[in-house]
Amino acid sequence: MIVSNATPLIAFAKINQLSLRKKIVGNLVIPTAVAREISTYPVGKSGFIDLPQETWINVGSLASDQQVNLLLPMLDRGEAETIALGLEEQAKLVLIDELSGRKVAQVLNLNISGAVGILILAKQVGEIAAVKPLIEAMRHQGIYYNPRFIKAVLRQVGEG
């Protein structure tokens, strides 16, 4: 099972690449808080995801809010539920972009990736020729990535 936070999904929606995202990761689960966050985007606005139409995205419920309550002082509700669901379901991968959420997930020994990691994988399997144009498109749509991080990623994939 793959569990995702909102930003890795929204980043792909903002550049009209949800189909690429689906092709690379297949089905995934989002917690209720993430579904609510995604559903707040106005129809037609860049980043809108019509969850009922995206049958490869399933909403998962937590068995308990105990872990979420422990994480809430450090993280927002979506990140906390994503990590808690990843732990409960022993997810093979948790997709989260925000640095604070990634650090917490790492401490909890979750296997993590994010939108840029999915782009790297897409290039490795030959679905895209380059990650740089898609990262730039995401950044142009308001998705923030640290410039040093992007520089390192582009060097890693032979584009920088």
C-alpha positions, 0 to 999 in steps of 0.5 A: 500500500502507498499512502499519500499526503495532499501536496504530492498529488496537488503538485501533479494536478497543477501541471496536468500530470495526474495520469503520469503519477497514476502510471508510476505509483498505481493505486494509493490511499489518502487519509480523510484529512487529505481528502478534505484538503483536496476537496477544498480546491475550487472546481477548475482551479489549477490543482483541483482533483475530482476524487470521485473520478480518480478511482485509483485514489482511495480514502482510508480511515484510521483505526485510532486517532492516538498517533495523530494526536501525538503528531499534531503539535508538530504537523498539520492534520493531513501530514499527521494522518498520512504518517499515522495511516502509513504506520497503521497499514505498514505502507510500503511507501509514504508520499509526503513533500513537506520537510517537517513531515518527512523528518517525522516519517523518517524517524518513525522508519517509514519509507518516504518519497515525494513528488520529485521522487516520483518524477525521478522514478518516471525518468528511470523507467522511461516515462519521461525524458527529463525531470527538470521541465516538470519540476519547473512547471510545478514551481511555476504553479506555486509548489516550493522546493528548496533551490539547493534540493533541486540543484542536487536532484538535477545533478543526480539525474544528469540534468544539472 
